[in-house]
């Protein structure tokens, strides 16, 4: 007795009705013949699968012609060659949310009883969360390596002036920030200000940094700016949207600045200064990024203290040598004078 159930139809119908994956069938012209509810609702933002039947991706993704074209080209290639695509990962537009998603997709040619290819079956799964987790892991790995690299670079420099410039250049290059500056807190009283009252820019990246240095940019150590608040509190200060914040941007020559973070450079006994990072993107840095950069700031502070200590020792040695020379010269002058 011949089977009374068409297993092919039963299996396809069961998949279309019960699977959480996106499933569709298209004809030779890449027109939808059948589509399941998850793809209809979650990907296309429609309610009735019947609304999709007879349409192409060009109809369903207005304004996304390049995406529709790559779908069409791939499907026509599959139906021409008979070679399926298995678990290919790529990004596709999501009409419902307006944000693209990552899918793992397989497409198979469909054949009639004579073996002729009459269409295509597509099955895809949303893997956005997985891909984002992988990208976040890779980002963290790269940032950790950048911290190690910058720390290794600056640890070998003992000249303070060279060091501050190398710090901002290395941080900017390794992390891809739009602008990086380094402020140092004033350590001596003057006629116009007290020690610790202001922080002066000592290094900055790009032409903007050079112009600010030529103008001797300084910021008061108080809560009126991102850098000032960081120095006043001794804690990182982050502003995700400068325009919405009451704090003034510390860089008037970068009017497009959207977010800023300042990290204190904490020495053994005092706050040496702050590293300021500016971006033209809102929410450029997360709290995790700030925690990671704070570790780097600690390394930079240590490198600065070592450089200052080395410089001081070098100065004292020069003074000692000069004093010794003077002492020897005086001794000889005295001895020769007696003769």
C-alpha positions as CSV (number, residue, x, y, z in Angstrom):
1,X,0.0,0.0,0.0
2,X,1.3,3.4,-0.9
3,X,1.8,6.0,1.8
4,X,-1.3,8.3,2.1
5,X,0.9,11.1,3.6
6,X,3.1,13.4,1.5
7,X,6.0,13.5,4.0
8,X,7.7,16.4,2.1
9,X,4.6,18.6,2.5
10,X,4.0,17.6,6.1
11,X,7.6,18.3,7.1
12,X,7.7,21.7,5.3
13,X,4.3,22.7,6.8
14,X,5.4,21.6,10.3
15,X,8.6,23.6,10.0
16,X,6.8,26.7,8.7
17,X,4.2,26.6,11.5
18,X,6.4,25.6,14.5
19,X,10.0,26.7,13.9
20,X,11.2,29.9,15.6
21,X,13.7,30.3,12.7
22,X,13.0,32.5,9.7
23,X,11.8,30.2,6.8
24,X,10.7,31.1,3.3
25,X,10.2,29.5,-0.2
26,X,10.8,31.5,-3.4
27,X,10.3,30.7,-7.0
28,X,12.8,31.0,-9.9
29,X,12.2,34.8,-10.0
30,X,12.9,35.1,-6.3
31,X,9.3,35.9,-5.5
32,X,8.0,34.7,-2.2
33,X,5.8,31.6,-2.5
34,X,5.5,30.9,1.2
35,X,6.9,32.5,4.4
36,X,6.5,31.7,8.1
37,X,5.2,34.0,10.8
38,X,8.5,34.7,12.6
39,X,10.0,36.1,9.5
40,X,6.8,37.9,8.6
41,X,6.4,39.6,12.0
42,X,9.9,39.8,13.4
43,X,11.9,40.7,10.3
44,X,9.4,42.4,8.0
45,X,7.1,44.0,10.6
46,X,4.0,42.5,9.0
47,X,1.2,40.4,10.5
48,X,-0.1,38.2,7.7
49,X,2.3,36.0,5.7
50,X,-0.2,36.3,2.9
51,X,0.9,40.0,2.5
52,X,4.3,38.7,1.4
53,X,3.4,36.1,-1.1
54,X,4.1,37.2,-4.7
55,X,6.5,40.0,-3.6
56,X,10.3,40.2,-3.9
57,X,12.9,41.6,-1.5
58,X,12.9,44.8,-3.6
59,X,9.2,45.3,-2.7
60,X,9.7,44.5,1.0
61,X,12.9,46.4,1.7
62,X,12.3,49.9,0.2
63,X,15.4,52.0,0.4
64,X,17.5,48.9,0.9
65,X,18.1,48.1,-2.8
66,X,21.7,47.0,-2.2
67,X,20.5,44.5,0.3
68,X,17.8,43.2,-1.9
69,X,20.2,43.0,-4.8
70,X,22.7,40.8,-2.8
71,X,19.8,38.5,-1.8
72,X,18.6,38.2,-5.4
73,X,22.1,37.6,-6.8
74,X,22.9,34.9,-4.3
75,X,19.6,33.1,-4.9
76,X,19.9,33.2,-8.6
77,X,23.5,31.8,-8.3
78,X,22.2,28.9,-6.2
79,X,19.4,28.1,-8.6
80,X,21.7,28.3,-11.6
81,X,24.5,26.1,-10.1
82,X,22.4,23.9,-7.8
83,X,24.9,24.5,-5.0
84,X,23.4,25.4,-1.6
85,X,24.7,27.9,0.9
86,X,25.1,26.5,4.3
87,X,25.3,28.5,7.6
88,X,26.5,31.7,6.0
89,X,26.6,34.5,8.5
90,X,25.8,38.0,7.4
91,X,23.8,41.1,8.3
92,X,20.3,41.7,7.0
93,X,17.9,44.7,7.4
94,X,15.1,44.4,10.0
95,X,12.1,46.5,8.8
96,X,10.4,46.1,12.2
97,X,13.1,47.7,14.3
98,X,15.0,49.6,11.6
99,X,18.3,48.1,12.9
100,X,20.2,45.4,11.0
101,X,20.6,42.0,12.6
102,X,23.1,39.1,12.2
103,X,21.7,35.8,10.8
104,X,23.1,32.4,10.1
105,X,21.4,31.4,6.9
106,X,21.2,28.3,4.7
107,X,19.6,28.3,1.3
108,X,18.8,25.1,-0.8
109,X,17.6,24.7,-4.4
110,X,14.2,23.1,-4.7
111,X,13.6,20.6,-7.5
112,X,10.4,19.2,-9.1
113,X,9.9,15.5,-9.7
114,X,12.0,15.7,-12.9
115,X,14.9,17.2,-11.1
116,X,14.5,20.7,-12.5
117,X,15.2,23.5,-10.1
118,X,12.0,25.4,-9.5
119,X,12.8,27.6,-6.5
120,X,14.7,28.0,-3.3
121,X,14.2,27.2,0.4
122,X,15.8,29.6,2.9
123,X,16.2,29.0,6.7
124,X,17.9,31.5,8.9
125,X,18.4,32.1,12.6
126,X,18.9,35.4,14.4
127,X,22.4,35.3,16.0
128,X,22.7,39.0,16.8
129,X,23.2,38.4,20.5
130,X,26.0,35.9,19.8
131,X,27.8,38.1,17.3
132,X,27.6,41.1,19.6
133,X,29.0,39.0,22.5
134,X,31.9,37.9,20.2
135,X,32.5,41.5,19.0
136,X,32.5,42.7,22.6
137,X,35.0,39.9,23.6
138,X,37.2,40.9,20.7
139,X,37.0,44.5,21.6
140,X,38.0,43.8,25.2
141,X,40.9,41.7,24.0
142,X,42.1,44.4,21.7
143,X,41.8,47.0,24.4
144,X,43.7,44.9,26.9
145,X,46.4,44.5,24.4
146,X,46.4,48.3,23.8
147,X,46.8,48.9,27.5
148,X,49.8,46.5,27.6
149,X,51.3,48.1,24.5
150,X,51.0,51.7,25.7
151,X,52.4,50.7,29.1
152,X,55.4,49.1,27.5
153,X,56.0,52.1,25.3
154,X,55.9,54.8,28.0
155,X,57.8,52.8,30.6
156,X,61.1,53.2,28.7
157,X,60.9,57.0,28.4
158,X,62.6,59.0,31.1
159,X,62.4,62.5,29.7
160,X,59.2,64.1,31.1
161,X,58.6,66.3,28.1
162,X,59.0,63.5,25.6
163,X,56.9,61.2,27.8
164,X,53.8,63.4,28.0
165,X,53.7,63.7,24.2
166,X,54.3,60.0,23.7
167,X,51.5,59.2,26.1
168,X,48.8,61.2,24.2
169,X,50.0,59.9,20.8
170,X,50.1,56.3,21.9
171,X,46.7,56.4,23.6
172,X,45.1,58.1,20.5
173,X,46.7,55.7,18.1
174,X,46.0,52.5,20.0
175,X,42.4,53.2,20.9
176,X,41.4,55.4,17.9
177,X,40.2,58.4,19.9
178,X,39.5,61.7,18.2
179,X,41.5,63.8,20.6
180,X,43.7,63.1,23.7
181,X,45.2,65.7,26.0
182,X,47.3,65.5,29.1
183,X,47.0,68.2,31.9
184,X,49.4,68.6,34.7
185,X,48.5,70.3,38.0
186,X,50.5,73.4,38.8
187,X,52.9,72.6,41.7
188,X,54.2,76.1,42.7
189,X,52.6,79.2,44.0
190,X,52.9,82.3,41.7
191,X,51.8,85.9,42.1
192,X,48.5,85.1,40.4
193,X,47.6,81.7,41.6
194,X,48.1,79.1,44.2
195,X,49.8,75.7,43.7
196,X,47.2,73.1,42.7
197,X,44.6,75.8,41.6
198,X,45.0,75.2,37.9
199,X,46.0,72.4,35.5
200,X,47.9,73.2,32.4
201,X,47.8,71.3,29.1
202,X,51.2,69.8,28.5
203,X,50.5,67.6,25.5
204,X,47.6,67.2,23.0
205,X,47.1,65.3,19.7
206,X,46.9,66.8,16.3
207,X,46.7,70.4,15.1
208,X,44.2,71.2,17.8
209,X,46.6,70.0,20.5
210,X,49.4,72.2,19.1
211,X,47.1,75.3,19.0
212,X,45.9,74.7,22.5
213,X,49.5,74.3,23.7
214,X,50.5,77.6,22.0
215,X,47.7,79.3,23.9
216,X,48.8,77.7,27.2
217,X,45.4,76.2,27.9
218,X,44.6,75.9,31.5
219,X,41.6,74.7,33.5
220,X,40.7,75.5,37.1
221,X,40.6,72.5,39.5
222,X,36.9,72.7,40.3
223,X,33.6,71.2,39.1
224,X,33.1,73.5,36.2
225,X,34.7,71.2,33.6
226,X,35.2,67.5,33.0
227,X,38.9,67.7,33.6
228,X,38.5,70.1,36.6
229,X,35.9,67.8,38.2
230,X,38.1,64.8,37.7
231,X,41.1,66.6,39.4
232,X,38.9,68.0,42.2
233,X,37.5,64.5,43.1
234,X,40.4,62.3,42.1
235,X,38.0,60.1,40.3
236,X,37.2,59.5,36.6
237,X,34.6,61.8,35.1
238,X,32.6,60.8,32.1
239,X,30.1,62.7,30.1
240,X,28.2,60.7,27.4
241,X,26.6,63.8,25.9
242,X,28.4,67.1,26.3
243,X,25.5,69.2,24.9
244,X,23.1,67.8,27.5
245,X,25.6,68.3,30.3
246,X,26.1,71.3,32.5
247,X,29.8,70.7,32.4
248,X,31.8,72.8,29.8
249,X,33.8,70.9,27.2
250,X,37.5,71.3,27.9
251,X,38.3,71.8,24.2
252,X,36.7,74.8,22.5
253,X,38.5,74.1,19.3
254,X,36.6,70.8,18.9
255,X,33.0,72.1,18.7
256,X,31.7,68.7,17.4
257,X,32.7,67.0,20.7
258,X,29.9,64.8,21.9
259,X,31.4,62.8,24.7
260,X,34.4,63.2,27.0
261,X,36.1,61.3,29.8
262,X,38.9,62.6,32.1
263,X,41.0,60.1,34.1
264,X,43.1,61.2,37.1
265,X,46.8,60.5,37.0
266,X,47.3,59.5,40.7
267,X,50.8,59.7,42.1
268,X,51.9,58.2,45.3
269,X,51.2,61.3,47.3
270,X,49.2,63.6,45.1
271,X,47.2,63.9,41.8
272,X,49.7,64.7,39.1
273,X,47.2,65.6,36.4
274,X,44.5,64.1,34.2
275,X,44.2,62.5,30.8
276,X,41.3,63.8,28.8
277,X,39.7,61.9,25.9
278,X,37.2,63.5,23.5
279,X,35.0,61.9,20.9
280,X,32.6,63.2,18.2
281,X,30.3,60.2,19.1
282,X,27.8,60.1,21.9
283,X,28.3,57.3,24.4
284,X,31.8,56.5,22.9
285,X,33.0,55.0,26.1
286,X,31.2,52.6,28.5
287,X,31.8,52.2,32.2
288,X,33.9,49.1,31.5
289,X,36.1,51.1,29.1
290,X,36.6,53.7,31.8
291,X,37.6,51.1,34.3
292,X,40.1,49.7,31.8
293,X,41.5,53.1,30.9
294,X,41.8,53.9,34.6
295,X,44.3,51.0,34.9
296,X,46.2,52.5,32.0
297,X,46.1,55.9,33.8
298,X,47.7,54.3,36.8
299,X,50.5,53.0,34.7
300,X,51.0,56.4,33.0
301,X,51.1,58.1,36.4
302,X,53.8,55.7,37.5
303,X,55.8,56.4,34.4
304,X,55.5,60.2,34.9
305,X,56.6,60.0,38.5
306,X,59.6,57.9,37.5
307,X,60.5,60.4,34.8
308,X,60.2,63.3,37.2
309,X,62.3,61.5,39.8
310,X,64.9,60.7,37.2
311,X,64.9,64.3,36.0
312,X,65.3,65.5,39.6
313,X,68.2,63.1,40.2
314,X,69.8,64.2,37.0
315,X,69.5,67.8,38.0
316,X,70.9,67.1,41.4
317,X,73.8,65.2,39.9
318,X,74.6,68.1,37.6
319,X,74.5,70.4,40.6
320,X,76.7,68.1,42.5
321,X,79.2,67.9,39.7
322,X,79.2,71.7,39.3
323,X,79.8,72.1,43.0
324,X,82.6,69.5,43.0
325,X,84.2,71.2,40.1
326,X,84.0,74.6,41.9
327,X,85.4,73.0,45.0
328,X,88.3,71.4,43.2
329,X,89.0,74.7,41.3
330,X,88.9,76.7,44.5
331,X,91.2,74.2,46.1
332,X,93.7,74.5,43.2
333,X,93.4,78.3,43.2
334,X,94.1,78.4,46.9
335,X,97.0,76.0,46.6
336,X,98.5,77.9,43.6
337,X,97.9,81.2,45.3
338,X,99.9,80.0,48.3
339,X,102.8,79.1,46.1
